[in-house]
Amino acid sequence: MKKYFSLFQKIFTNEAFLFVVGKYFAFGLQFLNSILIAHILGPYYFGIYGFVLLVVSYVRFANFGVHYAVNVELSTHDRTNKQEANQITSMGFMVTIGVAVLILLAALSIHFLDIQVFEKYDFSQYLLLTVFISISLIMSLLFTNIYRSYSKFYQILAYFILPQLFLLIMLYVGPENEKLNYLLYGFLGGHVIALLVFIKDYPLKFSFTFSWRIFHSLIKRGIPLVIYNASFYFILLSARTIVSIFYDVESMGLFSFANNVAQASEHALGVISFVFFPKILNRLKTDIPNHDAIELLAKIRSLYLVVFYLIMFSLVFVYGILVGFMESYQFSELTFLFLILMKLFIGKVFGYSHLLVSRGYENKIAAYAFITVLLATVSSIGFIYFYQVDFTIVAVCTFISTAFYMLAVIRKGKIVLHNEFRFFETISELFPLRYLIPLVLLILERIFIREIVTSVLPLIVFVLLNWKSVKAAVIQFLKVFSNINYVKF
């Protein structure tokens, strides 16, 4: 009894565990907000809301990936050299502020010259709000990656929780015809307060010393890193962009709802990546023997993929319940299926993508992502132009194109480890029968049946076929959260 008490005491006093609990709380709020906002706004205004978030998603990458580069530089440099750390972060702030000023000037010019943009979505009405949200977001992302490098997680929780809390409050404030504006003001307010928390507890000294060497290093590493880190964002962004251009506002609302729920899998698994990314990079550096790297990859991927499948099958069941109550969104069920399968394909590269980044192959990942976006975009537009298909086919094209990204990254990872890539052997490794059987069952059930009762069957079958792996994942998580050294170097 004393042994278990000691274990749980370690877990509940572990900063990493408390961060994960806090982040899951934030994602729970975000998931709840997505459902409530979709329900209250309806498909049309949710389509406008989805388009605003689409624009924010593009702007968040406008600082050339400097926030990602800062994280990698801080995670791999000598921790005792505070001067170097200050110079790195200083350049990060200077680049980010410079980009923010340029974005703001462009938006103000459009506003005061009364230039109409994206009229289908009445975007001029939301332009300045969207820009202020975007600027606060890119500043928060830089702070987040700095805090993340030093395993200081409590302040990061403010960034995740506060905007969602403000959104939830704003859902019940203001008249119905101004609801969308109130939501955007709430979202902005949450980000601004989170920024104030970051500034108050900043772990380094604020300084603005320009260094061409560090500037060049951050830009050179940041551009491929932003594409690597956002590879699945860019792939999905291409689909959302195509839907926003070629379909009406309500279709954008339906697609956005399916996308928001599918993102829950990405967010839930993103906790693992967020906490352990610096640790994984450190463990997979070039000085580690290849056989040790292969063994580490196997452990990381086993844990990650078991949890991913559990979340994916659970979300499919939940989505069926949601659209049962929200009938106006029922037409999005198949779209959701292919979006969540796309997330699975991207999730399959976990570990291998970390390996390539740690060995300096970010450019390769960037190239694979670009080709995937190109394949998805060309095939989607082709089907729309020649066959006038509905937006579900856009999700299907994106899903199929992602198979290239998955295989290309894994192939390169195996080559780096001097481990021969064999196509059929790799497919068998990616989709062993214990994964394939429930996956095929899921696809068949969603296409031909789509009943709430039967939608839980793939989850049950997966747990039965992978019971040992599920138990091992739980045990591994307990070990991780009882030992802070899993997170801190």
N, C-alpha and C positions, 0 to 999 in steps of 0.2 A: 504493500500500500504506500509506503514511504517513497519507494522507487517511482511510482506513477505520479505521486504528488510533486516530487522533485522535477519530473519531466514536464508536467503541465505548468509548473512555476516558471521553468525556463522558457517555455513557449509563450506564455502570456506576459513575460517581461522582455521578450525579444522584439526589438524595434522593427525588424523585417515582418514579423507576424502581425504586429499592430498596424503596420503600413498596409499589408495585404487586406486585412479586415476593413480598414478605412477605405481602401480603394474599391473593394467590392461593394461597400456601402454606397460609394459614389456612383458606381456602375449600376447598382440597383436603382438609385434615384434617376439616373439617366434613362434606364430602361422604362421605368414607370412614367417619366416625363414624356418619352417618345409616344407611348400608348395614349396618355391623357391628351397630349397636344394634338395627335392625329384624330382622336375622337372629338375634341372640342372644335378644332378648326375645320374638320371635314377635308375630303381629298383635294378640293380646289385650293383653299388657303394653305393647306399642308404642302401642296405643290410649290407655292411661293416661298414658304418657310424652308422647304428642301432646297430650292434654288439659291436662297441667301446662304445657306450652309455650304452649298457647292462652291460658291464664289469664295467664301471664307477658307474652304479647303485648299483652293488654288493659291490664295494669297499667303497662307501659312508657310508655303515653300519658297516665298519670294526672296528670302535672305540667303540664298545659295547654300542652304544646308549648314550654315555656320554653327547653329546650336548643336547639331550632331557632331560636327568636327571638334567643337570645344569639349564635348563629352569624351570622345575618343582620345584627344590629346591629354586631357586631365587624367584619364584612366590609365594611360601608359607612360606618363612622364614621372620623373623622380618626385615623390611626394614631399621630400624635405626642401625642395627648391620653391619656396613661396613666391619669389620674385618672378620666376618663369610662369607660375600659375596666374599671377596677377596680370602679366603681359598677355597671356592667352585670353583670359576673360575680358580684359580691357578691349582687345581687338574685336572680340565677339560682340560686345556692347556697341562699339563704334559702327561696325558694319550694320547691325540690326537697326540702330537708331537712324542711320543714313537711309536705309531702305524704307523705314517707316515714314520719314519725312517726304521722300519721293512719292510714295503711295498717297499720302495725305494731300500733297500739292496737286497730283493728278485728279484726285476725287473732287477737291475744291474747284478746280478749273471746270470739270464737267458740270458741277452743281451750279456755279454762278453764271456759266455760259448757257445754262438751261439746255444741255445736250441730252437728248432722250436715248437711253441705253436699255436694251432688253425689255422692250415695251410690253411684250406678252406677259411678263411677270410684274409690270408696273414697278420696275426696279429703281427708277429715279427717286421714288418715295423712300426707299430704304438704303440708298447709296451710302450716305455719310455714316449711318448706324453700322452698316456692314463693314465699312473701312475702319471705324474705331474698334469694333470687335476684333477685326483681323490684326490690327496693330497691337492691341493688348494681348492677343493670343501669341504672336511671334515673340513678344518680350517675355511672356510667361514661359514659353518653351525654352528660351535661353536660360532663364533662371532655373527651370526644372532640371535641365541637363547638367548644370553646375552643381546643384544640390545632390543630384543623383550620383555624380562622380565621387562625392564625399560621403555617400550612404546616409545622408541626412533627409529622412523621409517625411517627418511630421509636417514640415512647412509645405511640402509638395502636395499633401492632402488638401490644403486650402485651395490649390489650383483645381483639383478634381471635384471637390465637394461644393464650394461656394457658388459657382455658376449654376449648378443643378438645383441647389436650394432656392436661389433667386428665381429660377424658372418656375419651380413648383409654386412659389408664393404668387408670382405674377399670373399664373393660370386662373387665380381667383380674385384678381384685382382688375378694375377698369371695365368699361363697357364692352359688349361683345364685338362691336364694329371696330374697336381699337385694340383687340386682343393681341394681334400679331405684333404691333408696335410695342405694347407693354412687355411681351415676351423678349423681344430683342433688347429693350432697355434693361430688363432684368439680367439677361445673359451678359451684357456689357458691365453692369454694376458688379456682378460676381467676379469677373476677371480683374476689374480694377482693384477691388479689395484684396484679391489674392496677390496682386503685384505689390501692394503695400506690405503684406506679410513677408514676401520675399525680400524686399528692401530692408525691412526692420531687422531680420535675422541673418543677413548676408554673411557667409563664413569667411570671405576674403575682403581685401580693401578695394573700394571703388577707386579706379584710376583710369585716365584716358590718355595712355601713352601709345603713340602710333609706332608700329614696327612693320616694315615692308616684309621682312622675313616671315613673321608670324601671319601677317595678312595673306601672303602668298600661300603659306602652308594651309591655312584654314579654308581658303577658297578652293585650292587644288584638291583637298580631301573632302570638303563639304559638298561639292556638286555631285560626285558619284555617291556619297553617303546619303544625300537627300533622296536620290533616286532609289538607293538600296532600301533605306528605312521606309520610304513611301511607295515601294514597288507595288504592293497590293493596293495602296491608295490610288496610284496612278492607273492601275488596271481597272479598278472600279470607278474611278473618276471619269475614265473614258466612256464607260457605259452610262453613267449618270448624265454626262454631257450630251451624249447622243440622244438620250431620251428627252432631255430638256430642249433640244433643238428641233427634233423631228416629230414630237408628240405634243398633245395639248397639256394644259396645266394640271388637269385632274390625273392624267396618266403619270405625270411627274410626281404627283402626290402618292399614287399607289406604289410606284417604283421606290420612292423615298422611304415609305413605310416598310416595305420588304427589306430594303437596304439597312435601315436603322435597327431592325430586329436581328438581321444577320450579323451586324457589327457587334452584337452582344458576345458572340463567340470570340471575335478578335479582341474585344476589350477584356474578357475574362482570362484569356490566355496571355494577353499583353502584360498582365501583372507579373507572370513568370519571367517573361523577356525583360521587362522593365527593371525588376529587382536584380536579376542575375546576369544581364548583358555585360556589365563591366567585368564580372567574375569570369564569365565564359571567355571573353576576349583575352583576359589575362592567362587563362589556362590553355588556350589554343594558340599561343604565340609560336613563332617559328622554332624556338629552342626546345619545344616539347617533342619527344620521339613520336613518329607516326603511329606506332601500335598503341601508344597511350592515348593519342588523340582519337583513334578509332574507338577505343574502349569508352572514352568519355562521351563521344558522340552517341554511342549506342544507349548509354544511360540517360542522357539528356532527352533524346528523341523518344525513347520508350515512355518516359514520364509524361512528356508533353503531348504525345499523340493519344495516349489513353485518355487523358483528361479532355483533349479536344473532341474525341468521338463522343464521350459522355455528354459534353455540353451541346454538341451538334444535335444528337438524337433527342435530347431534352428540349431544345429550342424548337425543333420541328413539331413536337407534341404541343408545346405552349402556343406556337403560332396558329395551329389548328383551332385551339380554344379561343384565341383572340379574334380571329376572323369570323368565328361562330357568333360572337357578340357584336362585332363591328362589320355588319353585312356589306357596307359600302366598300370594304377593302378585300372582299373575298376573291376578286379577280386576280389578286396579287400572289396567290398561293404557289403557283408553279414558278413564278419569278423568284420567290423566296427560296424555293428548293434549289434552283441552279446557282443562286448567289451564295448559299451556305455551302454548296459543293465546291464552288470556286474558292471559298475561304479554306476548305479542307485541302485542296491542291496546294495552295500557298503555304498552309501550315505544315505540309509534308517536307518543306525545305528547311524547317527549323533545325538548327545545329550546323547544317552544311553552310548556310548563309553566314552564320557567325564565324565559322572556320575561314571562309573566303575573306571576310573583312579583316580578321586577325592576321591573315597572311598577305594583305594588301591587294586583294582582287576585287575591290569595290567597282572598278570600271567594268569588269565582266558582268557583275550582277546588274549594273545599270544598263548594259547593252541587252541583256536578256529581257529585262523589264520593258525596254523600248520596243523590241521586236514583238513582244507579247501585246503591248498596247496597239501596235500597228496592225497585227493580225486581227485583234478583236474589233478595231475600228473599221478596217476595210471590209471584213466579213459582215459586220452589223449593217453598215451603210449599203452594202450590196444587196442584202436581203430586203432592207427597207425600200430601196429604189426599184428593184425588179419585182418584188412579190408583195409589197405593202403589208408586211407582217405586223403583228402587235408587239408591244415592248418586251414580252417574255422572250422572244427570239434574241433580243439584244443580250439578255442575261445568259442564254444558251451559248451564243457566240463567244462571250467573255469567258464562260466556264471552260469551253473546249480549248480556247487559245491559251488558257492558263496552264494546260498540260505541258505545253512547250517550256514555259518558265520553270515548272517543277522539275522536269527531266534535265533541262540544261544546267540548272544550279547543282543538282545532285551529281550529274556527270562530271562537272568541273571539280566539285569537292572530292570525288573519288580519285580523279587524276592527280590532284594536289597531294593526296595521301598515298600516291603510287598504288592505288587499289583499282584494278581493272574494271571498267564500266561494261557490263553486259546487259543489253536491253531487257530481255525476258527475265533474267535473274533480278534486275532492279525492280521490275514491275511486281514480281513475286515478293520481293522484300518490302515494297511499299504497300501492297495489298494482299497480305496473307489471308488465308481462308477465314480466320477468326475475325478479320476486319471486313473482308469482301462480302461474306454472307449477309450480315446485317445491313451493309451498305446497299447491296442489290435489293434487299427486301424493302428498304426505305424508298428507293427510287420507284419500284413497282407500286408500292402502296400509295405514294403521293400522286402518281400519274393516273392510276386506274381506280382507286378507292376513295381516298381522301376523307376518311371518317375519323373522328376523335378517338374512338375505341381502338381502332386498328393502328393508329399512328404511334402508339406507345410500344408496339411489338418490336420494332428494330432496337429500341433501347434495352428491352428485356433480353432479347437474343444476344446483344453485344455483351451485356454484363455476364450472362451465363457462359458465353464462349471465352471471356477474358477475365474470369473471376480472380485468378492469381495475379494478373497484371494490375487489376483495379486495387487489390489489397496491397500490392507492392508500391503502388503510387501513393496510397494513403500513408504507408509507413515511411516512405521517402520524404513526404511533406512534413511529417512529425519530426524527422531527423533534422531537416532543414531549419524548421522554425524553433528547434530547441538549441540551435548552435548558431550564434550570430556570425561566426567566422565563415559560414556559407555565403555571407553577403559582403562583409568587410574584409579587405585584404589583410 
